[in-house]
């Protein structure tokens, strides 16, 4: 939140942009899951199960906290 508050002091965002942030954070998390899954042969997948579980936990909590539908 500190980053956003500081950013807004320099460049204001519209209400639509601000309202979209929660959705785009969730989209980014889903993208990260796909990125890591798609590159597991290159980057390795030894501990990916824990990472994937963490992504899912974050998404669940993010959806609940931000009332994303």
C-alpha positions as CSV (number, residue, x, y, z in Angstrom):
1,X,0.0,0.0,0.0
2,X,2.9,2.3,0.7
3,X,4.0,2.0,-3.0
4,X,0.6,2.9,-4.3
5,X,0.3,5.9,-1.9
6,X,3.7,7.2,-3.0
7,X,2.9,6.6,-6.7
8,X,-0.4,8.5,-6.4
9,X,1.5,11.5,-5.1
10,X,3.3,11.7,-8.4
11,X,0.7,10.4,-10.9
12,X,-3.0,10.2,-10.1
13,X,-5.0,7.2,-11.3
14,X,-8.6,7.2,-12.3
15,X,-11.2,5.4,-10.1
16,X,-11.5,2.7,-12.8
17,X,-7.7,2.1,-12.7
18,X,-7.7,1.9,-8.9
19,X,-10.7,-0.5,-8.9
20,X,-8.9,-2.8,-11.4
21,X,-5.8,-3.3,-9.3
22,X,-7.2,-6.2,-7.2
23,X,-8.2,-8.1,-10.3
24,X,-4.9,-7.6,-12.0
25,X,-3.0,-8.8,-9.0
26,X,-5.0,-12.0,-9.2
27,X,-4.4,-12.3,-12.9
28,X,-0.6,-11.8,-12.3
29,X,-0.6,-14.6,-9.8
30,X,-2.3,-17.0,-12.3
31,X,0.2,-15.9,-14.9
32,X,3.1,-16.7,-12.5
33,X,1.7,-20.2,-12.0
34,X,1.6,-20.8,-15.7
35,X,5.1,-19.3,-16.2
36,X,6.6,-21.6,-13.6
37,X,4.7,-24.6,-14.8
38,X,5.6,-24.0,-18.4
39,X,9.3,-23.6,-17.6
40,X,9.7,-26.4,-15.0
41,X,11.8,-28.4,-17.5
42,X,14.3,-25.5,-17.7
43,X,14.1,-24.2,-14.1
44,X,13.5,-27.4,-12.3
45,X,10.5,-28.6,-10.4
46,X,11.9,-30.0,-7.2
47,X,10.1,-27.6,-4.8
48,X,7.4,-26.5,-7.2
49,X,4.6,-28.3,-5.2
50,X,5.1,-26.0,-2.2
51,X,5.3,-23.0,-4.5
52,X,2.1,-23.9,-6.3
53,X,0.3,-24.5,-3.0
54,X,1.5,-21.1,-1.9
55,X,0.2,-19.5,-5.1
56,X,-3.2,-21.1,-4.6
57,X,-3.4,-20.0,-1.0
58,X,-2.5,-16.5,-1.9
59,X,-5.2,-16.4,-4.6
60,X,-7.9,-17.8,-2.3
61,X,-7.0,-15.2,0.4
62,X,-6.7,-12.4,-2.2
63,X,-10.2,-13.2,-3.7
64,X,-11.8,-13.3,-0.2
65,X,-10.1,-10.1,1.0
66,X,-10.8,-8.1,-2.2
67,X,-14.3,-9.5,-3.0
68,X,-13.2,-10.3,-6.6
69,X,-16.0,-11.9,-8.7
